[in-house]
Amino acid sequence: MKARTITFYDRRKLTDIHGFHGSFGVKPCVVHIRARCLFMLVAFLLFVSSCAKQSQPPSVEEITFQSGPFKVVGDLRLPDGKSPFPVVLFVHGSGPTNRLGGGGYLPVMERMLEAGYATFAWDKPGTGESMGQIDSFHVIEQRAQIVLDAIEVMKRRSDIDPRQIGLWGTSQAGYVMPYALAQSQDITFMICISCPGMPGEDQMAFQITAFALCDGVPEEKADQKVQLLTELDEAQTYETYAEYLHYREVLDALAGLVTVPLESRSVLSEKSWQENPSVNSGTWNPIEVVEQMEIPVLAIFGASDRQIDPLQGAHAYRKALEQAGNPLSRVELFPNANHGIAPSETGCPEEDRQYMEQYVKTLGYASLNEAQAASPKDPYQPGLLGDPFVPGYLDLIEEWLKILQP
């Protein structure tokens, strides 16, 4: 039985893509720093938005558990109704992130609670109240183990249904969640937001090139850029090794237009392509696990993403889920949405900054700086209200989760 896939594709250009993503022990470059700052501003903006209105907070319990060398602290939120409840565990993207995702998780959590699901999210080690430091060369393994240990904590609770434990994750979670799934029979569904459909080396080559193109190309290279972008539109849905090599060749040519060196981003050998090396190599492809998932998966992408290749990611997930065969699996690509599924036509930092400036004015602030200064200090008090995402994103998550309910 083939997976149910509904995909909204439009002919997006590489100049219409956004995001931030951590690599595996790779030193940061200027484009990563710029994207990280933008990511933090977006997270803050979502937090301010969620605090604009107040509602009765859900039942919140702080939970501490041990995962290897890490002391992990998070919040379990329970919906109204009779327990035991299904639960969604939140798996962060890259970078330092707290249990609220800087506030950006709150609107998503609200919809999950309304659908009758509990939510469990924690401070990443080294952030908030969680202790320890993730090893940059074992990021995926250590983060996946935290997920597996959190599942064990949920299974021991009488108010949580151990038969309905799922994951929601974004960005780097697209590596963490499949790695955890390969080791657990307890995960019964997955929601993957802006998850890479390729190895880390390829993903970083795309990200570096995509962000660099935000600054434009010399006028004499404009026609060449248009030609290469047209080639990329076709190359992004690669399936064979030869087609993959062509995809990387086009990316390299685009990078050359903006003098971005990609020599450090390895092109996979045919052997690596066929054998899919270990997760620590940066050449591990999580799609190999997705192809074998029997659980329902909801994969969501923003067509303006500059962190991961959204067209390639959506294509890879669609093909993998068709092979896996769960009829409830679904792939969606939202036009004019960035890595965080917020409105964005180009996905470039300057456009997103302008959007944030305008958005805080709708909340009654004169500027982004004023909104930051007025940021509430207590993360437990704001109501879980606000919808700063593209239309349909939160509705999709809530409706899909309701379909999964027995």
C-alpha positions in Angstrom: 0.0 0.0 0.0 1.5 3.4 -1.0 1.7 6.2 1.5 -0.8 9.1 1.1 1.3 12.1 0.0 -0.1 15.5 -0.7 2.5 17.9 -1.9 2.2 21.6 -2.8 5.1 22.1 -5.2 5.7 25.4 -7.1 8.7 26.2 -9.2 10.8 27.9 -6.5 14.2 29.3 -7.2 17.3 29.0 -5.1 16.9 32.7 -4.4 13.7 31.8 -2.5 15.1 29.6 0.2 16.1 30.0 4.4 17.4 28.5 7.7 20.0 27.5 10.1 21.5 24.1 10.8 24.3 22.7 12.8 26.9 20.5 11.3 28.8 17.5 12.8 31.8 19.1 14.5 32.4 21.5 11.7 33.7 25.0 12.6 31.0 27.7 12.1 31.4 30.2 9.3 29.9 33.7 8.7 26.7 32.4 7.1 26.1 30.1 10.1 26.5 33.0 12.6 24.1 35.2 10.5 21.5 32.4 10.4 21.9 31.6 14.1 21.2 35.3 15.0 18.2 35.3 12.8 17.0 32.0 14.3 17.2 33.5 17.8 15.3 36.6 16.8 12.5 34.4 15.2 12.3 32.3 18.4 12.0 35.5 20.4 9.4 36.9 18.1 7.3 33.8 18.5 7.6 34.0 22.3 6.4 37.6 22.3 3.5 36.6 20.0 2.5 33.8 22.4 2.5 36.3 25.3 0.3 38.9 23.5 -2.8 37.2 24.9 -3.3 35.3 28.1 -5.2 32.0 28.7 -5.4 29.4 31.4 -2.1 27.5 31.3 -2.3 23.7 30.9 -1.2 21.4 33.7 2.6 21.6 33.7 5.0 19.3 35.6 8.7 19.8 35.6 10.6 16.5 35.2 14.2 15.7 35.7 15.9 12.5 34.3 19.4 11.2 33.7 20.7 10.4 30.2 24.2 9.1 30.4 26.4 12.1 31.6 23.5 14.5 31.2 21.0 15.8 33.7 18.0 16.7 31.6 15.2 18.9 32.8 11.9 19.5 31.0 8.2 20.2 31.2 5.4 17.7 30.7 2.1 19.4 29.7 -1.1 17.5 30.0 -4.4 18.3 28.1 -7.8 18.4 29.6 -9.7 15.1 29.7 -9.2 11.6 31.1 -5.8 10.0 31.2 -3.8 8.1 30.0 -2.9 10.5 27.1 -0.9 10.1 24.0 2.3 12.2 24.2 4.5 14.1 21.7 8.2 14.5 22.6 9.9 17.6 21.2 13.2 17.1 19.5 15.2 20.3 19.0 17.1 21.4 16.0 20.8 22.4 16.3 22.2 25.1 18.6 21.3 25.9 22.2 17.6 25.5 22.8 15.4 25.5 25.9 12.3 23.5 26.6 10.1 26.1 24.9 12.2 26.5 21.8 12.7 30.2 22.7 8.9 30.4 22.8 8.4 29.1 19.3 7.1 25.7 20.5 4.2 27.2 22.4 1.7 27.7 19.5 2.5 24.1 18.3 2.0 22.7 21.8 -1.3 24.5 22.2 -2.7 22.7 19.1 -1.4 19.4 20.3 -3.1 19.9 23.7 -6.3 20.7 21.9 -6.0 17.5 19.9 -5.8 15.6 23.2 -2.0 15.0 23.3 0.4 15.7 26.1 3.7 17.3 25.2 7.1 16.8 26.7 10.1 19.1 25.9 13.4 19.6 27.7 16.3 22.1 27.9 19.1 20.8 25.7 22.2 19.9 27.8 24.1 23.1 28.5 21.0 25.2 28.1 18.5 26.3 30.8 18.5 23.8 33.7 19.9 20.8 31.9 23.5 20.0 32.7 26.3 18.7 30.5 27.8 19.4 27.1 27.0 17.5 23.9 30.1 16.1 22.2 30.3 17.8 18.8 31.5 14.6 17.2 28.8 12.4 18.6 25.8 14.9 18.4 23.3 12.5 16.8 24.1 9.5 19.0 24.0 11.5 22.3 20.9 13.4 21.3 19.1 10.2 20.2 19.9 8.6 23.5 18.3 11.5 25.3 15.1 10.8 23.3 15.2 7.1 24.1 15.7 7.8 27.8 12.8 10.4 27.7 10.6 7.7 26.2 11.4 5.4 29.2 10.4 8.1 31.6 7.1 8.5 29.7 6.4 4.8 29.7 6.6 4.6 33.5 3.8 7.2 34.0 0.2 6.2 34.6 -1.1 9.3 32.9 0.7 8.6 29.6 -0.4 5.9 27.1 2.8 3.9 26.3 1.3 2.7 23.1 1.0 6.3 21.7 4.4 8.0 22.1 5.4 10.1 19.1 8.1 12.6 18.1 8.0 16.2 16.8 11.3 17.6 15.6 12.8 20.2 13.3 16.0 20.6 11.3 18.8 18.6 12.9 16.1 16.4 14.5 15.8 15.0 11.0 19.0 13.1 11.8 18.3 12.5 15.5 14.8 11.0 15.2 15.5 8.4 12.5 18.6 7.3 14.5 16.4 6.9 17.6 13.7 5.1 15.6 16.2 2.6 14.4 16.8 1.6 18.0 13.2 1.7 19.4 9.9 -0.1 19.0 8.1 2.4 21.3 7.8 5.3 18.8 4.5 5.2 17.1 4.4 8.3 14.9 6.7 11.1 13.8 6.2 14.8 12.7 9.3 16.0 10.9 9.6 19.8 10.2 12.2 20.9 7.6 14.1 17.7 8.0 17.1 17.0 5.7 16.6 14.3 3.1 20.3 13.9 2.5 23.6 13.4 4.3 25.0 16.3 6.4 27.9 17.1 4.0 25.4 17.6 1.1 23.0 19.5 3.3 25.7 21.9 4.4 26.9 22.4 0.8 23.3 23.5 -0.1 23.0 25.8 2.9 26.3 27.6 2.4 25.4 28.2 -1.3 21.8 29.2 -0.7 22.7 31.8 2.0 25.5 33.2 -0.1 23.2 33.8 -3.0 21.1 36.2 -0.8 23.8 38.8 -1.4 23.3 38.4 -5.2 25.8 37.8 -8.0 27.8 40.2 -10.2 25.7 41.6 -13.0 27.8 39.8 -15.7 26.9 36.4 -14.1 23.2 37.0 -13.8 22.3 35.0 -16.9 24.5 32.1 -15.8 22.8 32.1 -12.4 19.4 31.8 -14.1 20.6 28.9 -16.2 22.1 27.1 -13.2 18.9 27.6 -11.1 16.9 26.0 -13.9 19.3 23.1 -13.9 19.0 22.8 -10.1 15.2 22.7 -10.4 15.6 19.4 -12.3 18.6 18.0 -10.4 17.0 18.3 -6.9 14.8 15.2 -7.4 17.9 13.0 -8.0 17.5 9.2 -7.4 20.7 7.6 -8.9 24.3 8.2 -8.1 24.9 9.8 -11.4 22.0 12.2 -10.8 23.4 13.0 -7.4 26.8 13.9 -8.9 25.1 16.2 -11.3 23.2 17.9 -8.4 26.5 18.5 -6.5 28.1 19.8 -9.7 25.3 22.4 -10.2 25.6 23.4 -6.5 29.4 23.8 -7.0 28.9 26.0 -10.1 26.4 28.2 -8.2 28.8 28.5 -5.3 31.5 29.6 -7.8 29.3 32.5 -8.9 29.5 34.0 -5.4 33.1 32.7 -4.7 32.0 30.3 -1.9 34.5 27.4 -1.7 32.8 24.0 -1.3 36.0 21.9 -1.3 35.5 21.1 2.4 32.0 19.7 1.7 32.8 16.2 0.5 31.0 14.7 -2.5 30.1 11.1 -1.6 31.9 8.3 -3.3 29.8 5.7 -5.0 30.7 3.3 -2.2 29.5 5.7 0.5 26.3 6.3 -1.5 25.6 2.6 -1.6 26.7 1.6 1.9 25.6 4.6 3.9 28.4 5.0 6.4 28.0 5.6 10.2 26.2 8.6 11.5 29.4 10.2 12.8 30.9 10.5 9.3 28.6 13.3 8.1 27.8 11.1 5.1 25.0 9.1 6.8 21.6 9.5 5.1 18.6 9.2 7.4 16.3 8.4 4.5 17.5 4.8 4.7 15.7 4.5 8.0 12.7 6.4 6.8 12.2 3.9 4.0 11.8 1.2 6.6 9.4 3.0 9.0 6.1 1.3 9.4 4.7 4.1 11.6 2.8 7.1 10.2 5.0 10.1 9.4 4.0 13.8 8.7 6.8 15.6 6.9 6.5 19.4 6.4 8.7 21.7 4.3 8.9 25.4 3.5 9.6 26.2 -0.1 11.7 29.2 0.9 14.0 27.2 3.1 17.7 28.1 2.9 18.9 25.7 5.5 17.9 22.4 3.9 17.0 21.8 0.3 13.2 21.7 0.6 12.4 20.3 -2.9 15.0 17.5 -2.5 13.8 16.8 1.1 10.2 16.6 0.1 11.0 14.4 -2.8 13.2 12.1 -0.8 10.6 11.7 2.0 7.8 11.2 -0.5 9.6 8.3 -2.2 10.7 6.8 1.2 7.3 6.9 2.7 5.7 5.4 -0.4 8.2 2.5 0.0 7.4 2.3 3.8 3.7 2.0 2.9 1.8 3.5 5.8 -1.4 5.0 4.4 -1.5 7.8 7.0 1.9 9.2 6.1 1.9 12.6 4.4 4.3 15.1 2.9 3.5 18.8 2.6 5.5 21.6 1.0 4.2 25.1 1.9 5.0 27.9 -0.7 6.5 31.1 0.6 7.5 29.6 3.9 11.0 29.5 5.4 12.9 26.9 7.5 10.6 27.7 10.5 7.4 27.5 8.3 7.0 31.3 8.8 6.0 33.5 5.9 8.9 34.3 3.6 9.2 34.9 -0.1 13.0 34.8 -0.4 14.0 33.3 2.9 16.9 35.7 3.1 17.9 37.2 6.5 17.1 40.8 5.5 13.5 39.9 4.4 12.9 38.0 7.6 14.3 40.8 9.8 11.9 43.3 8.1 9.0 40.9 8.6 9.8 40.6 12.3 10.0 44.4 12.6 6.5 44.7 11.1 5.1 41.9 13.1 6.1 43.3 16.5 4.3 46.5 15.6 1.1 44.5 15.2 1.6 43.5 18.9 1.9 47.1 20.0 5.7 47.6 20.0 7.4 50.4 18.2 10.4 48.3 17.2 12.0 44.8 17.7 14.4 46.3 20.2 11.4 47.6 22.3 9.7 44.2 22.1 12.9 42.5 23.3 13.2 44.8 26.2 9.6 44.0 27.2 10.0 40.3 26.9 8.2 38.5 29.8 10.6 36.8 32.3 8.4 33.9 33.4 8.0 31.2 30.7 5.2 29.4 32.6 2.8 32.3 32.6 2.0 33.1 29.0 -1.0 31.6 27.4 -0.4 29.3 24.5 -1.9 31.6 21.9 -0.8 33.0 18.5 -0.3 31.7 15.0 2.8 33.4 13.5 3.2 30.6 10.9 2.0 30.3 7.3 -1.8 29.6 7.1 -2.6 25.9 7.4 0.5 24.8 9.2 -0.9 24.4 12.7 -4.2 23.2 11.4 -2.4 20.4 9.5 -0.6 19.2 12.6 -3.7 19.3 14.8 -5.9 17.6 12.2 -3.3 14.9 11.4 -2.9 14.1 15.1 -6.6 13.7 15.6 -6.7 11.2 12.7 -4.2 9.1 14.6 -6.4 8.8 17.7 -7.9 5.4 18.1 
